[in-house]
Amino acid sequence: MTSRIGLFSFVLVVSLAPLASAGINLGDYNLITIGNVSDRSDVQGRVLVGGTLLTNNFTFGGHLGGASVSPPAGIFNAIDSGVTNLNTNGTNFLYGSGKSSINGVTATPSAVATFTNGLASYLNSVSSAYAGLTTNSTINTADMNQIAFNATPTLINGQSVAVFSVDQSFFNGSGTVSQLNGVTAGTTVIVNVTGGTVGNDPLSFGSLNFSAFQNLSDQANILFNFENATQLNNITNLAGAILAPNAALNTGSSLVGSVFVQSITNVGEIDRPKSNGIEVNGFTGFVPSVAVPEPASIVSTLAGLVLVGGTAWRRRRLVAG
């Protein structure tokens, strides 16, 4: 009896990790928000909105060819009752609440929960994991008109990864990133943005030009990690994925690459990135494996079961003694 209780407890514990990222794959999405989308956007690929869609001027799936795909081209935790039109470009979508139906599609809360449960914890954990990577590459800013990102990738879980680190003040200036050296096909480029804490003033971008990143044929392997930013303003031309799980994105400019943020208050078109010159759905580079015990209600339930099992076992031991 003792061994069976121990085995039962073990199974409960190891089953926590898959619950956290069920339905979440950064390679599937052109846009993920933890919270609301409250202004216009035109997204070429798939979207996952963990909050509420609050605008009629939202278009997605234009480069998916009107396909019915899995996961669905659009996933919305809720669609505001005032939204009367949603341009899906003929692709499939689902949503959880807010309206009884829109565009002939009815709400399906349980299906949406598969994708949105644990979303915030998952993206924050991935961001923290990136931030914890050892910096192995350097940036030469001796000439601000010819800034060089010099990569010296190392293997992480069998994947080639170049890790850069810059202070957020770097983005406030002007100049041109004209070189991205040492990056070969399949190399992931992570740019960790340091400095400041959550709650600091908005990070407003200057006139820095990332031409070396824009010209790369493997933009889908580039990711800028803004772990502590709470507001990203005026982003223009990073040409890579943006991971900022605590930030509201506010920029009227078009972006190339996947966007994974807290919320959107204003954004232009979000284009799908390219991998080896071919357009893909989302970020195709190295993603750390993280275990996040979400949703909290499930964790509490399982923990309670483990506690009850342990208490019962101890009582049996006392009786037997």
C-alpha positions as CSV (number, residue, x, y, z in Angstrom):
1,M,0.0,0.0,0.0
2,T,2.9,2.4,0.8
3,S,4.4,2.0,-2.6
4,R,1.2,2.6,-4.4
5,I,0.6,5.9,-2.6
6,G,4.1,7.0,-3.3
7,L,3.7,6.2,-7.0
8,F,0.4,8.0,-7.1
9,S,2.0,11.2,-5.7
10,F,4.8,11.0,-8.2
11,V,2.5,10.8,-11.1
12,L,0.6,13.9,-9.9
13,V,3.8,15.9,-9.7
14,V,5.2,15.0,-13.1
15,S,1.9,15.7,-14.8
16,L,2.1,19.4,-13.8
17,A,4.5,20.6,-16.5
18,P,2.5,19.8,-19.7
19,L,-0.5,21.7,-18.2
20,A,1.4,25.0,-18.4
21,S,2.0,25.2,-22.1
22,A,-0.9,23.1,-23.4
23,G,-1.7,24.5,-26.9
24,I,1.2,27.1,-26.8
25,N,3.9,26.9,-29.4
26,L,5.8,30.1,-30.3
27,G,6.5,28.6,-33.7
28,D,2.7,28.6,-34.5
29,Y,1.9,32.3,-33.9
30,N,2.5,35.6,-35.6
31,L,1.0,37.3,-32.5
32,I,0.3,36.3,-28.9
33,T,-1.1,38.7,-26.3
34,I,-1.7,37.8,-22.7
35,G,-4.2,40.6,-22.4
36,N,-6.3,42.7,-24.6
37,V,-6.0,43.9,-28.2
38,S,-7.7,47.4,-28.1
39,D,-6.7,49.0,-31.4
40,R,-6.3,48.1,-35.1
41,S,-4.0,45.5,-36.4
42,D,-3.4,43.5,-39.5
43,V,-1.6,40.2,-38.8
44,Q,-0.5,38.0,-41.7
45,G,-0.5,34.8,-39.7
46,R,-2.1,33.1,-36.6
47,V,-3.1,35.0,-33.6
48,L,-3.7,34.0,-29.9
49,V,-5.4,36.7,-27.8
50,G,-5.4,35.7,-24.1
51,G,-7.6,38.7,-23.3
52,T,-10.4,40.4,-25.1
53,L,-10.5,41.7,-28.7
54,L,-11.9,45.2,-28.4
55,T,-11.8,46.5,-32.0
56,N,-13.6,45.9,-35.3
57,N,-10.5,46.8,-37.3
58,F,-8.7,43.5,-36.8
59,T,-7.6,41.4,-39.7
60,F,-5.6,38.2,-39.5
61,G,-4.7,35.1,-41.5
62,G,-4.1,36.8,-44.8
63,H,-1.1,34.7,-45.6
64,L,-2.6,31.4,-44.7
65,G,-4.6,31.1,-47.9
66,G,-8.0,30.9,-46.2
67,A,-7.1,27.5,-44.7
68,S,-8.7,25.6,-41.9
69,V,-5.6,24.9,-39.8
70,S,-4.8,23.4,-36.5
71,P,-4.3,25.2,-34.1
72,P,-7.0,27.6,-35.5
73,A,-5.8,30.7,-37.3
74,G,-7.4,32.8,-34.6
75,I,-7.9,32.2,-30.9
76,F,-9.6,34.8,-28.7
77,N,-10.3,34.4,-25.0
78,A,-13.2,36.9,-25.5
79,I,-14.6,39.1,-28.2
80,D,-16.2,42.3,-26.9
81,S,-20.0,42.4,-27.4
82,G,-19.5,45.7,-29.4
83,V,-17.4,44.0,-32.1
84,T,-19.7,43.4,-35.1
85,N,-17.1,42.4,-37.7
86,L,-13.9,40.4,-37.7
87,N,-11.9,40.0,-40.9
88,T,-10.6,36.4,-40.8
89,N,-9.5,36.2,-44.5
90,G,-11.5,33.0,-44.7
91,T,-9.5,31.2,-42.0
92,N,-10.9,29.3,-39.0
93,F,-11.1,30.8,-35.5
94,L,-12.6,30.2,-32.1
95,Y,-13.4,32.3,-29.1
96,G,-14.5,31.8,-25.5
97,S,-16.9,34.5,-24.4
98,G,-18.3,38.0,-24.9
99,K,-20.7,37.2,-27.8
100,S,-23.0,34.3,-28.5
101,S,-21.8,34.3,-32.1
102,I,-19.8,36.3,-34.6
103,N,-19.2,35.7,-38.3
104,G,-21.3,32.6,-37.9
105,V,-19.0,31.1,-35.3
106,T,-20.3,30.3,-31.8
107,A,-18.4,30.7,-28.5
108,T,-16.4,27.6,-27.3
109,P,-15.0,28.4,-23.9
110,S,-13.6,25.0,-23.1
111,A,-11.6,24.8,-26.4
112,V,-10.2,28.3,-25.9
113,A,-9.1,27.4,-22.3
114,T,-6.8,24.8,-23.7
115,F,-4.7,27.5,-25.3
116,T,-5.1,30.3,-22.7
117,N,-4.6,28.5,-19.4
118,G,-1.2,29.3,-18.1
119,L,-0.4,31.7,-21.0
120,A,1.0,34.5,-18.8
121,S,3.1,32.2,-16.6
122,Y,4.4,30.4,-19.6
123,L,5.6,33.5,-21.5
124,N,7.0,35.1,-18.3
125,S,8.9,31.9,-17.6
126,V,10.3,31.7,-21.1
127,S,11.4,35.3,-20.9
128,S,13.1,34.7,-17.6
129,A,14.8,31.7,-19.0
130,Y,16.2,33.6,-21.9
131,A,17.4,36.4,-19.5
132,G,19.2,33.8,-17.5
133,L,21.3,32.6,-20.4
134,T,25.0,33.4,-20.3
135,T,25.9,36.1,-22.8
136,N,28.4,34.7,-25.3
137,S,28.4,37.4,-28.0
138,T,29.5,41.1,-28.2
139,I,28.4,44.4,-29.7
140,N,30.8,46.9,-31.1
141,T,29.5,50.5,-30.9
142,A,32.8,52.3,-31.6
143,D,31.1,53.7,-34.8
144,M,27.4,54.2,-34.2
145,N,26.9,54.3,-38.0
146,Q,28.4,50.8,-38.3
147,I,27.3,49.0,-35.2
148,A,28.5,45.3,-35.3
149,F,26.8,42.4,-33.5
150,N,29.5,39.8,-33.3
151,A,28.1,36.3,-32.6
152,T,30.0,33.5,-31.0
153,P,27.3,30.9,-30.7
154,T,27.4,28.0,-28.3
155,L,25.3,24.8,-28.1
156,I,22.4,24.9,-25.8
157,N,20.4,21.6,-25.7
158,G,22.0,20.7,-29.0
159,Q,21.1,24.0,-30.7
160,S,23.4,26.8,-31.8
161,V,22.5,30.0,-29.9
162,A,24.1,33.4,-29.9
163,V,23.2,35.5,-26.8
164,F,23.6,39.3,-26.8
165,S,22.9,41.6,-23.9
166,V,22.2,45.4,-24.3
167,D,20.9,48.0,-21.9
168,Q,17.5,49.4,-22.8
169,S,19.1,52.9,-23.3
170,F,20.7,51.4,-26.4
171,F,17.4,51.7,-28.2
172,N,16.9,55.3,-27.4
173,G,19.8,56.5,-29.6
174,S,20.4,56.8,-33.3
175,G,22.7,54.8,-35.6
176,T,22.8,51.8,-37.8
177,V,23.3,48.1,-37.0
178,S,25.1,47.3,-40.2
179,Q,26.7,44.0,-39.3
180,L,25.6,40.7,-37.9
181,N,28.7,38.5,-37.9
182,G,29.1,34.8,-37.1
183,V,25.6,33.7,-37.7
184,T,25.0,30.7,-39.9
185,A,21.9,28.9,-41.0
186,G,20.0,27.5,-38.0
187,T,21.7,29.8,-35.4
188,T,19.3,31.4,-33.0
189,V,20.0,35.0,-32.0
190,I,18.7,36.2,-28.6
191,V,19.0,39.8,-27.7
192,N,18.4,40.2,-24.0
193,V,17.4,43.8,-23.1
194,T,18.6,44.7,-19.6
195,G,18.2,47.6,-17.2
196,G,15.2,49.1,-15.5
197,T,12.5,47.2,-13.7
198,V,8.8,46.5,-14.3
199,G,7.0,49.8,-13.8
200,N,9.7,52.0,-15.2
201,D,9.0,54.7,-17.7
202,P,8.0,53.5,-21.2
203,L,10.8,52.3,-23.5
204,S,10.5,54.6,-26.5
205,F,12.6,53.7,-29.5
206,G,14.8,56.2,-31.2
207,S,16.0,56.1,-34.8
208,L,18.2,53.1,-34.5
209,N,18.3,51.1,-37.8
210,F,18.7,47.3,-37.6
211,S,19.5,46.9,-41.3
212,A,21.7,43.9,-40.7
213,F,18.8,42.1,-39.1
214,Q,16.3,43.2,-41.8
215,N,18.5,41.8,-44.6
216,L,18.9,38.4,-42.9
217,S,17.1,35.5,-44.7
218,D,16.6,33.8,-41.3
219,Q,14.6,36.5,-39.4
220,A,12.5,33.8,-37.8
221,N,15.4,32.8,-35.6
222,I,15.9,36.2,-34.0
223,L,14.3,37.2,-30.8
224,F,14.5,40.4,-28.7
225,N,13.6,39.7,-25.0
226,F,12.3,42.7,-23.0
227,E,11.8,40.9,-19.7
228,N,11.1,44.0,-17.6
229,A,9.5,46.5,-20.0
230,T,6.0,47.6,-19.3
231,Q,5.5,49.8,-22.4
232,L,7.1,49.6,-25.8
233,N,6.6,52.7,-27.9
234,N,7.6,53.5,-31.5
235,I,9.2,50.2,-32.5
236,T,10.0,50.5,-36.2
237,N,12.4,48.0,-37.7
238,L,13.8,45.3,-35.3
239,A,13.0,42.5,-37.8
240,G,12.8,39.7,-35.3
241,A,10.4,38.3,-32.7
242,I,9.5,40.5,-29.7
243,L,9.0,38.9,-26.4
244,A,7.7,41.3,-23.7
245,P,5.2,39.5,-21.5
246,N,4.8,42.6,-19.2
247,A,4.6,45.3,-21.9
248,A,1.8,47.1,-23.7
249,L,2.9,47.5,-27.4
250,N,2.1,50.9,-28.8
251,T,3.4,51.6,-32.3
252,G,1.8,52.6,-35.6
253,S,4.6,51.0,-37.6
254,S,4.6,47.7,-39.3
255,L,6.7,44.9,-37.8
256,V,8.3,41.8,-39.2
257,G,8.4,38.8,-37.0
258,S,6.3,37.3,-34.2
259,V,5.1,39.5,-31.3
260,F,4.5,38.1,-27.9
261,V,3.4,40.8,-25.5
262,Q,1.1,41.7,-22.6
263,S,-1.3,43.7,-24.7
264,I,-1.6,45.9,-27.8
265,T,-2.9,49.5,-27.6
266,N,-1.9,50.4,-31.2
267,V,0.1,48.6,-33.9
268,G,0.4,48.6,-37.6
269,E,0.7,45.4,-39.7
270,I,2.5,42.4,-38.2
271,D,4.2,40.4,-41.0
272,R,5.2,36.8,-40.8
273,P,9.0,36.3,-40.6
274,K,11.2,34.3,-43.0
275,S,13.3,31.2,-42.4
276,N,16.0,30.5,-45.1
277,G,14.1,33.0,-47.3
278,I,10.7,31.2,-46.9
279,E,7.8,32.7,-45.0
280,V,6.9,30.8,-41.8
281,N,4.2,31.1,-39.1
282,G,6.3,32.3,-36.1
283,F,9.5,32.1,-34.2
284,T,11.6,29.0,-35.2
285,G,14.6,29.4,-33.0
286,F,15.6,27.9,-29.7
287,V,12.9,28.0,-27.0
288,P,13.9,27.0,-23.4
289,S,12.0,24.2,-21.8
290,V,10.2,25.6,-18.8
291,A,7.8,23.9,-16.3
292,V,5.1,26.2,-15.0
293,P,2.4,24.8,-12.6
294,E,-0.7,26.3,-14.2
295,P,-3.6,26.7,-14.0
296,A,-3.4,27.5,-10.3
297,S,-6.7,25.7,-9.5
298,I,-5.4,22.5,-10.9
299,V,-2.2,22.8,-8.9
300,S,-4.1,23.4,-5.7
301,T,-6.3,20.4,-6.3
302,L,-3.4,18.1,-7.1
303,A,-1.4,19.4,-4.1
304,G,-4.4,18.7,-1.9
305,L,-4.6,15.2,-3.2
306,V,-1.0,14.6,-2.5
307,L,-1.4,16.0,1.1
308,V,-4.4,13.8,1.7
309,G,-2.6,10.8,0.4
310,G,0.4,11.5,2.6
311,T,-1.8,12.0,5.7
312,A,-3.6,8.8,5.1
313,W,-0.3,6.9,4.7
314,R,1.0,8.4,8.0
315,R,-2.2,7.4,9.8
316,R,-1.9,3.8,8.5
317,R,1.7,3.7,9.8
318,L,0.6,4.9,13.2
319,V,-2.2,2.3,13.4
320,A,0.1,-0.4,12.2
321,G,2.7,0.7,14.8
